[in-house]
Amino acid sequence: MPISEDLLNILCCPRTKVPVQVLPADQLADLNAKIEQGGVVYQDGKPVEKPLQEGLVTEDGETIYRVDDSIPVMLVDQGIPGHQIRHG
């Protein structure tokens, strides 16, 4: 189930306070493909081992947060640096 618009309107990055938005499906697929290859890490350097069901990304694209069972995991250490899915 997608995150409600009301909740999305109040969520922001806990570190930078930048608002978040839903991670687009193409970027989510790209990130999950890279997770399967074993090349994605969290902010704390630990590998991301489980694909994301959904994701939130800061409006500046700097950090991605996973959403598990419709619950955003907004923990700084478990943010995924956005440069890991940037193209080009």
MOPAC internal coordinates of N, CA, C and O (Angstrom, degrees):
PM7 1SCF
backbone

  N    0.0000 0     0.00 0     0.00 0    0    0    0
  C    1.4411 1     0.00 0     0.00 0    1    0    0
  C    1.5292 1   108.32 1     0.00 0    2    1    0
  O    1.2310 1   120.20 1   -51.03 1    3    2    1
  N    1.3237 1   117.23 1   128.97 1    3    2    1
  C    1.4674 1   119.85 1  -179.55 1    5    3    2
  C    1.5307 1   112.02 1   -66.01 1    6    5    3
  O    1.2310 1   121.45 1   -22.38 1    7    6    5
  N    1.3185 1   114.83 1   157.62 1    7    6    5
  C    1.4611 1   121.40 1   177.96 1    9    7    6
  C    1.5232 1   109.03 1   -67.66 1   10    9    7
  O    1.2310 1   120.74 1   -40.92 1   11   10    9
  N    1.3170 1   116.19 1   139.08 1   11   10    9
  C    1.4632 1   119.78 1  -179.91 1   13   11   10
  C    1.5238 1   110.55 1   -67.17 1   14   13   11
  O    1.2310 1   121.08 1   -31.53 1   15   14   13
  N    1.3108 1   115.55 1   148.47 1   15   14   13
  C    1.4624 1   121.42 1   179.19 1   17   15   14
  C    1.5254 1   110.93 1   -60.99 1   18   17   15
  O    1.2310 1   120.12 1   143.24 1   19   18   17
  N    1.3374 1   117.38 1   -36.76 1   19   18   17
  C    1.4664 1   120.91 1   178.72 1   21   19   18
  C    1.5219 1   111.49 1   -61.17 1   22   21   19
  O    1.2310 1   120.56 1   135.63 1   23   22   21
  N    1.3287 1   116.53 1   -44.37 1   23   22   21
  C    1.4590 1   120.43 1   178.83 1   25   23   22
  C    1.5258 1   110.47 1   -67.14 1   26   25   23
  O    1.2310 1   120.74 1   137.02 1   27   26   25
  N    1.3163 1   116.20 1   -42.98 1   27   26   25
  C    1.4621 1   120.48 1  -179.65 1   29   27   26
  C    1.5249 1   111.48 1   -59.54 1   30   29   27
  O    1.2310 1   120.50 1   145.27 1   31   30   29
  N    1.3133 1   116.66 1   -34.73 1   31   30   29
  C    1.4685 1   121.03 1  -178.64 1   33   31   30
  C    1.5324 1   113.06 1   -68.29 1   34   33   31
  O    1.2310 1   119.62 1   159.60 1   35   34   33
  N    1.3250 1   118.32 1   -20.40 1   35   34   33
  C    1.4679 1   119.43 1  -178.68 1   37   35   34
  C    1.5285 1   113.66 1  -106.07 1   38   37   35
  O    1.2310 1   120.20 1   168.77 1   39   38   37
  N    1.3357 1   117.23 1   -11.23 1   39   38   37
  C    1.4596 1   120.06 1  -178.53 1   41   39   38
  C    1.5247 1   111.52 1   -78.69 1   42   41   39
  O    1.2310 1   121.47 1   -36.41 1   43   42   41
  N    1.3265 1   114.78 1   143.59 1   43   42   41
  C    1.4578 1   120.95 1   173.98 1   45   43   42
  C    1.5255 1   108.19 1  -150.79 1   46   45   43
  O    1.2310 1   121.21 1   -14.43 1   47   46   45
  N    1.3106 1   115.29 1   165.57 1   47   46   45
  C    1.4625 1   120.77 1   177.60 1   49   47   46
  C    1.5305 1   108.36 1   -61.71 1   50   49   47
  O    1.2310 1   119.70 1   -52.00 1   51   50   49
  N    1.3325 1   118.18 1   128.00 1   51   50   49
  C    1.4643 1   120.10 1  -178.85 1   53   51   50
  C    1.5329 1   113.47 1   -66.89 1   54   53   51
  O    1.2310 1   120.17 1   159.36 1   55   54   53
  N    1.3165 1   117.28 1   -20.64 1   55   54   53
  C    1.4654 1   120.38 1  -179.56 1   57   55   54
  C    1.5196 1   112.07 1   -90.68 1   58   57   55
  O    1.2310 1   119.98 1   132.26 1   59   58   57
  N    1.3460 1   117.64 1   -47.74 1   59   58   57
  C    1.4682 1   121.06 1  -173.37 1   61   59   58
  C    1.5202 1   113.76 1  -102.52 1   62   61   59
  O    1.2310 1   120.48 1   164.72 1   63   62   61
  N    1.3301 1   116.69 1   -15.28 1   63   62   61
  C    1.4682 1   123.61 1  -177.12 1   65   63   62
  C    1.5307 1   113.03 1    68.67 1   66   65   63
  O    1.2310 1   119.87 1  -164.99 1   67   66   65
  N    1.3378 1   117.85 1    15.01 1   67   66   65
  C    1.4570 1   122.51 1   175.18 1   69   67   66
  C    1.5287 1   108.03 1   -74.36 1   70   69   67
  O    1.2310 1   119.53 1   -47.15 1   71   70   69
  N    1.3406 1   118.50 1   132.85 1   71   70   69
  C    1.4669 1   120.43 1   178.31 1   73   71   70
  C    1.5336 1   111.74 1   -59.82 1   74   73   71
  O    1.2310 1   121.17 1   -23.20 1   75   74   73
  N    1.3308 1   115.38 1   156.80 1   75   74   73
  C    1.4588 1   121.19 1   178.95 1   77   75   74
  C    1.5196 1   110.37 1  -114.90 1   78   77   75
  O    1.2310 1   121.61 1   -19.84 1   79   78   77
  N    1.3097 1   114.52 1   160.16 1   79   78   77
  C    1.4548 1   121.94 1   175.42 1   81   79   78
  C    1.5232 1   107.63 1  -138.88 1   82   81   79
  O    1.2310 1   120.65 1   -12.60 1   83   82   81
  N    1.3142 1   116.35 1   167.40 1   83   82   81
  C    1.4603 1   120.64 1   179.82 1   85   83   82
  C    1.5305 1   109.21 1   -66.53 1   86   85   83
  O    1.2310 1   120.77 1   -46.05 1   87   86   85
  N    1.3238 1   116.13 1   133.95 1   87   86   85
  C    1.4535 1   121.75 1   176.72 1   89   87   86
  C    1.5242 1   108.34 1   -68.49 1   90   89   87
  O    1.2310 1   119.64 1   -57.40 1   91   90   89
  N    1.3364 1   118.29 1   122.60 1   91   90   89
  C    1.4751 1   120.53 1  -179.46 1   93   91   90
  C    1.5264 1   112.03 1   -57.25 1   94   93   91
  O    1.2310 1   120.96 1   -31.05 1   95   94   93
  N    1.3217 1   115.77 1   148.95 1   95   94   93
  C    1.4672 1   122.23 1  -175.44 1   97   95   94
  C    1.5207 1   112.59 1   -56.58 1   98   97   95
  O    1.2310 1   119.56 1   141.56 1   99   98   97
  N    1.3372 1   118.45 1   -38.44 1   99   98   97
  C    1.4607 1   119.57 1  -179.00 1  101   99   98
  C    1.5286 1   111.13 1   -68.25 1  102  101   99
  O    1.2310 1   120.09 1   143.01 1  103  102  101
  N    1.3150 1   117.43 1   -36.99 1  103  102  101
  C    1.4607 1   120.67 1   178.03 1  105  103  102
  C    1.5315 1   110.99 1   -72.09 1  106  105  103
  O    1.2310 1   120.62 1   143.78 1  107  106  105
  N    1.3393 1   116.41 1   -36.22 1  107  106  105
  C    1.4610 1   120.55 1   176.16 1  109  107  106
  C    1.5290 1   110.05 1   -62.34 1  110  109  107
  O    1.2310 1   120.35 1   136.02 1  111  110  109
  N    1.3315 1   116.93 1   -43.98 1  111  110  109
  C    1.4674 1   120.97 1   178.75 1  113  111  110
  C    1.5225 1   110.77 1   -63.64 1  114  113  111
  O    1.2310 1   120.18 1   138.79 1  115  114  113
  N    1.3383 1   117.26 1   -41.21 1  115  114  113
  C    1.4633 1   121.86 1   178.21 1  117  115  114
  C    1.5284 1   110.38 1   -62.55 1  118  117  115
  O    1.2310 1   120.67 1   133.65 1  119  118  117
  N    1.3291 1   116.32 1   -46.35 1  119  118  117
  C    1.4616 1   120.84 1   179.62 1  121  119  118
  C    1.5225 1   110.89 1   -61.88 1  122  121  119
  O    1.2310 1   120.04 1   134.38 1  123  122  121
  N    1.3254 1   117.53 1   -45.62 1  123  122  121
  C    1.4702 1   120.49 1  -179.36 1  125  123  122
  C    1.5252 1   111.64 1   -64.11 1  126  125  123
  O    1.2310 1   120.07 1   145.02 1  127  126  125
  N    1.3310 1   117.47 1   -34.98 1  127  126  125
  C    1.4682 1   120.26 1   176.84 1  129  127  126
  C    1.5316 1   109.79 1   -64.83 1  130  129  127
  O    1.2310 1   120.67 1   139.26 1  131  130  129
  N    1.3327 1   116.33 1   -40.74 1  131  130  129
  C    1.4643 1   119.90 1   178.93 1  133  131  130
  C    1.5312 1   111.82 1   -70.35 1  134  133  131
  O    1.2310 1   120.51 1   147.04 1  135  134  133
  N    1.3294 1   116.63 1   -32.96 1  135  134  133
  C    1.4727 1   120.13 1   175.63 1  137  135  134
  C    1.5277 1   109.09 1   -62.84 1  138  137  135
  O    1.2310 1   120.39 1   136.27 1  139  138  137
  N    1.3299 1   116.86 1   -43.73 1  139  138  137
  C    1.4684 1   120.45 1   179.92 1  141  139  138
  C    1.5214 1   111.49 1   -62.73 1  142  141  139
  O    1.2310 1   120.03 1   149.39 1  143  142  141
  N    1.3137 1   117.55 1   -30.61 1  143  142  141
  C    1.4647 1   121.57 1   178.58 1  145  143  142
  C    1.5317 1   111.61 1   -78.58 1  146  145  143
  O    1.2310 1   120.73 1   167.51 1  147  146  145
  N    1.3424 1   116.21 1   -12.49 1  147  146  145
  C    1.4533 1   120.60 1   176.24 1  149  147  146
  C    1.5118 1   115.16 1    86.85 1  150  149  147
  O    1.2310 1   119.82 1  -158.98 1  151  150  149
  N    1.3243 1   117.95 1    21.02 1  151  150  149
  C    1.4530 1   118.58 1  -176.02 1  153  151  150
  C    1.5120 1   116.69 1  -110.36 1  154  153  151
  O    1.2310 1   119.31 1  -164.29 1  155  154  153
  N    1.3254 1   118.93 1    15.71 1  155  154  153
  C    1.4661 1   121.14 1  -176.46 1  157  155  154
  C    1.5246 1   109.49 1  -114.05 1  158  157  155
  O    1.2310 1   120.93 1   -44.75 1  159  158  157
  N    1.3311 1   115.82 1   135.25 1  159  158  157
  C    1.4617 1   120.76 1   178.76 1  161  159  158
  C    1.5187 1   110.74 1  -126.33 1  162  161  159
  O    1.2310 1   121.37 1   -24.89 1  163  162  161
  N    1.3361 1   114.98 1   155.11 1  163  162  161
  C    1.4594 1   121.98 1   173.38 1  165  163  162
  C    1.5224 1   109.43 1   -77.27 1  166  165  163
  O    1.2310 1   120.45 1    -6.72 1  167  166  165
  N    1.3202 1   116.74 1   173.28 1  167  166  165
  C    1.4640 1   122.66 1   177.20 1  169  167  166
  C    1.5245 1   111.37 1   -54.68 1  170  169  167
  O    1.2310 1   120.49 1   144.47 1  171  170  169
  N    1.3319 1   116.67 1   -35.53 1  171  170  169
  C    1.4661 1   119.80 1  -177.37 1  173  171  170
  C    1.5305 1   113.16 1   -82.24 1  174  173  171
  O    1.2310 1   120.20 1  -176.25 1  175  174  173
  N    1.3370 1   117.22 1     3.75 1  175  174  173
  C    1.4552 1   121.63 1   177.13 1  177  175  174
  C    1.5136 1   115.56 1    89.96 1  178  177  175
  O    1.2310 1   119.98 1   171.99 1  179  178  177
  N    1.3291 1   117.65 1    -8.01 1  179  178  177
  C    1.4622 1   120.31 1   178.66 1  181  179  178
  C    1.5298 1   109.13 1   -75.62 1  182  181  179
  O    1.2310 1   119.92 1   -34.31 1  183  182  181
  N    1.3358 1   117.76 1   145.69 1  183  182  181
  C    1.4622 1   120.16 1  -179.27 1  185  183  182
  C    1.5341 1   112.02 1   -70.25 1  186  185  183
  O    1.2310 1   121.34 1   -35.61 1  187  186  185
  N    1.3150 1   115.05 1   144.39 1  187  186  185
  C    1.4690 1   121.24 1   172.66 1  189  187  186
  C    1.5207 1   105.10 1   -83.56 1  190  189  187
  O    1.2310 1   120.33 1   -63.96 1  191  190  189
  N    1.3076 1   116.97 1   116.04 1  191  190  189
  C    1.4610 1   120.53 1  -174.33 1  193  191  190
  C    1.5273 1   112.99 1  -102.84 1  194  193  191
  O    1.2310 1   120.26 1   157.42 1  195  194  193
  N    1.3138 1   117.11 1   -22.58 1  195  194  193
  C    1.4647 1   121.15 1  -175.07 1  197  195  194
  C    1.5283 1   109.20 1  -112.81 1  198  197  195
  O    1.2310 1   119.76 1   -48.76 1  199  198  197
  N    1.3443 1   118.06 1   131.24 1  199  198  197
  C    1.4628 1   119.77 1   177.90 1  201  199  198
  C    1.5310 1   111.33 1   -61.22 1  202  201  199
  O    1.2310 1   121.06 1   -23.39 1  203  202  201
  N    1.3117 1   115.58 1   156.61 1  203  202  201
  C    1.4631 1   120.80 1   179.07 1  205  203  202
  C    1.5265 1   110.05 1   -86.89 1  206  205  203
  O    1.2310 1   120.51 1   -43.65 1  207  206  205
  N    1.3307 1   116.63 1   136.35 1  207  206  205
  C    1.4606 1   121.38 1   172.56 1  209  207  206
  C    1.5275 1   109.22 1   -74.83 1  210  209  207
  O    1.2310 1   121.66 1   137.30 1  211  210  209
  N    1.3144 1   114.42 1   -42.70 1  211  210  209
  C    1.4548 1   123.81 1   177.01 1  213  211  210
  C    1.5171 1   106.04 1  -146.08 1  214  213  211
  O    1.2310 1   121.08 1   -13.71 1  215  214  213
  N    1.3198 1   115.53 1   166.29 1  215  214  213
  C    1.4551 1   118.95 1   177.35 1  217  215  214
  C    1.5123 1   111.45 1  -147.85 1  218  217  215
  O    1.2310 1   121.54 1   -23.39 1  219  218  217
  N    1.3163 1   114.66 1   156.61 1  219  218  217
  C    1.4619 1   122.43 1   172.81 1  221  219  218
  C    1.5145 1   106.85 1  -119.54 1  222  221  219
  O    1.2310 1   120.38 1   -38.49 1  223  222  221
  N    1.3055 1   116.88 1   141.51 1  223  222  221
  C    1.4536 1   121.21 1   179.35 1  225  223  222
  C    1.5216 1   108.04 1  -127.35 1  226  225  223
  O    1.2310 1   120.87 1   -38.81 1  227  226  225
  N    1.3267 1   115.93 1   141.19 1  227  226  225
  C    1.4541 1   119.05 1   176.99 1  229  227  226
  C    1.5258 1   108.51 1   -65.36 1  230  229  227
  O    1.2310 1   120.94 1   -28.88 1  231  230  229
  N    1.3290 1   115.80 1   151.12 1  231  230  229
  C    1.4621 1   119.95 1  -177.19 1  233  231  230
  C    1.5201 1   112.62 1   -59.16 1  234  233  231
  O    1.2310 1   119.91 1   155.37 1  235  234  233
  N    1.3290 1   117.78 1   -24.63 1  235  234  233
  C    1.4573 1   120.69 1   177.57 1  237  235  234
  C    1.5357 1   112.26 1   -88.55 1  238  237  235
  O    1.2310 1   120.19 1   179.24 1  239  238  237
  N    1.3429 1   117.25 1    -0.76 1  239  238  237
  C    1.4575 1   121.94 1   177.13 1  241  239  238
  C    1.5163 1   114.77 1    75.67 1  242  241  239
  O    1.2310 1   120.11 1  -172.70 1  243  242  241
  N    1.3182 1   117.39 1     7.30 1  243  242  241
  C    1.4628 1   120.53 1  -174.77 1  245  243  242
  C    1.5250 1   114.27 1   -76.41 1  246  245  243
  O    1.2310 1   119.82 1   148.38 1  247  246  245
  N    1.3389 1   117.95 1   -31.62 1  247  246  245
  C    1.4595 1   120.21 1  -174.42 1  249  247  246
  C    1.5234 1   110.62 1  -140.23 1  250  249  247
  O    1.2310 1   121.29 1   -39.29 1  251  250  249
  N    1.3253 1   115.14 1   140.71 1  251  250  249
  C    1.4638 1   122.71 1   176.89 1  253  251  250
  C    1.5241 1   107.36 1  -115.66 1  254  253  251
  O    1.2310 1   121.05 1   -43.26 1  255  254  253
  N    1.3184 1   115.60 1   136.74 1  255  254  253
  C    1.4678 1   121.64 1   176.28 1  257  255  254
  C    1.5153 1   108.57 1  -117.99 1  258  257  255
  O    1.2310 1   120.79 1   -43.19 1  259  258  257
  N    1.3242 1   116.09 1   136.81 1  259  258  257
  C    1.4543 1   120.36 1   179.16 1  261  259  258
  C    1.5241 1   110.16 1   -76.11 1  262  261  259
  O    1.2310 1   120.96 1   -24.27 1  263  262  261
  N    1.3188 1   115.77 1   155.73 1  263  262  261
  C    1.4517 1   123.44 1   174.17 1  265  263  262
  C    1.5221 1   105.68 1  -125.08 1  266  265  263
  O    1.2310 1   120.59 1   -64.47 1  267  266  265
  N    1.3270 1   116.48 1   115.53 1  267  266  265
  C    1.4581 1   122.05 1  -179.13 1  269  267  266
  C    1.5172 1   109.61 1  -112.23 1  270  269  267
  O    1.2310 1   120.76 1   -57.01 1  271  270  269
  N    1.3283 1   116.15 1   122.99 1  271  270  269
  C    1.4714 1   121.52 1   179.89 1  273  271  270
  C    1.5315 1   110.93 1    52.82 1  274  273  271
  O    1.2310 1   121.01 1  -135.67 1  275  274  273
  N    1.3402 1   115.67 1    44.33 1  275  274  273
  C    1.4682 1   124.16 1   179.03 1  277  275  274
  C    1.5279 1   113.84 1    67.48 1  278  277  275
  O    1.2310 1   120.09 1  -165.87 1  279  278  277
  N    1.3400 1   117.43 1    14.13 1  279  278  277
  C    1.4644 1   121.62 1   179.33 1  281  279  278
  C    1.5266 1   108.94 1  -112.65 1  282  281  279
  O    1.2310 1   119.96 1   -64.82 1  283  282  281
  N    1.3395 1   117.69 1   115.18 1  283  282  281
  C    1.4628 1   119.81 1   177.43 1  285  283  282
  C    1.5228 1   111.23 1   -66.50 1  286  285  283
  O    1.2310 1   120.53 1   -47.08 1  287  286  285
  N    1.3307 1   116.59 1   132.92 1  287  286  285
  C    1.4537 1   122.14 1   177.65 1  289  287  286
  C    1.5346 1   106.59 1  -100.06 1  290  289  287
  O    1.2310 1   121.22 1   -91.39 1  291  290  289
  N    1.3292 1   115.28 1    88.61 1  291  290  289
  C    1.4628 1   121.90 1  -172.82 1  293  291  290
  C    1.5269 1   110.41 1   -97.61 1  294  293  291
  O    1.2310 1   120.78 1  -120.31 1  295  294  293
  N    1.3156 1   116.11 1    59.69 1  295  294  293
  C    1.4656 1   122.48 1   178.28 1  297  295  294
  C    1.5278 1   108.40 1  -107.96 1  298  297  295
  O    1.2310 1   120.15 1   -49.64 1  299  298  297
  N    1.3159 1   117.32 1   130.36 1  299  298  297
  C    1.4630 1   121.84 1  -176.39 1  301  299  298
  C    1.5274 1   111.29 1   -53.75 1  302  301  299
  O    1.2310 1   119.98 1   131.15 1  303  302  301
  N    1.3294 1   117.65 1   -48.85 1  303  302  301
  C    1.4652 1   121.06 1  -177.35 1  305  303  302
  C    1.5242 1   112.91 1   -63.57 1  306  305  303
  O    1.2310 1   120.40 1   155.40 1  307  306  305
  N    1.3393 1   116.85 1   -24.60 1  307  306  305
  C    1.4550 1   120.61 1  -178.65 1  309  307  306
  C    1.5187 1   112.86 1  -100.88 1  310  309  307
  O    1.2310 1   120.77 1  -167.81 1  311  310  309
  N    1.3288 1   116.14 1    12.19 1  311  310  309
  C    1.4518 1   119.70 1   170.22 1  313  311  310
  C    1.5224 1   108.75 1   -71.94 1  314  313  311
  O    1.2310 1   120.42 1   -31.18 1  315  314  313
  N    1.3081 1   116.81 1   148.82 1  315  314  313
  C    1.4592 1   122.23 1   178.52 1  317  315  314
  C    1.5216 1   107.51 1  -108.23 1  318  317  315
  O    1.2310 1   119.66 1   -60.77 1  319  318  317
  N    1.3345 1   118.25 1   119.23 1  319  318  317
  C    1.4532 1   119.90 1   179.07 1  321  319  318
  C    1.5272 1   111.16 1   -56.70 1  322  321  319
  O    1.2310 1   120.67 1   -53.04 1  323  322  321
  N    1.3146 1   116.32 1   126.96 1  323  322  321
  C    1.4658 1   122.30 1  -174.16 1  325  323  322
  C    1.5094 1   115.28 1   -64.39 1  326  325  323
  O    1.2310 1   119.59 1   157.03 1  327  326  325
  N    1.3284 1   118.39 1   -22.97 1  327  326  325
  C    1.4665 1   119.78 1  -178.31 1  329  327  326
  C    1.5217 1   111.74 1   -61.84 1  330  329  327
  O    1.2310 1   120.33 1   163.79 1  331  330  329
  N    1.3247 1   116.98 1   -16.21 1  331  330  329
  C    1.4697 1   120.31 1  -178.08 1  333  331  330
  C    1.5209 1   112.66 1   -73.06 1  334  333  331
  O    1.2310 1   119.75 1   167.99 1  335  334  333
  N    1.3329 1   118.07 1   -12.01 1  335  334  333
  C    1.4682 1   119.20 1   177.33 1  337  335  334
  C    1.5226 1   112.23 1  -120.56 1  338  337  335
  O    1.2310 1   120.12 1  -178.20 1  339  338  337
  N    1.2927 1   117.37 1     1.80 1  339  338  337
  C    1.4612 1   118.95 1   179.93 1  341  339  338
  C    1.5204 1   110.37 1   -67.77 1  342  341  339
  O    1.2310 1   121.53 1   -42.06 1  343  342  341
  N    1.3109 1   114.68 1   137.94 1  343  342  341
  C    1.4706 1   120.59 1   178.65 1  345  343  342
  C    1.5190 1   109.50 1   -89.66 1  346  345  343
  O    1.2310 1   121.62 1   -31.36 1  347  346  345
  N    1.3193 1   114.50 1   148.64 1  347  346  345
  C    1.4369 1   120.24 1   171.26 1  349  347  346
  C    1.4628 1   113.47 1    90.29 1  350  349  347
  O    1.2310 1   120.10 1   180.00 1  351  350  349

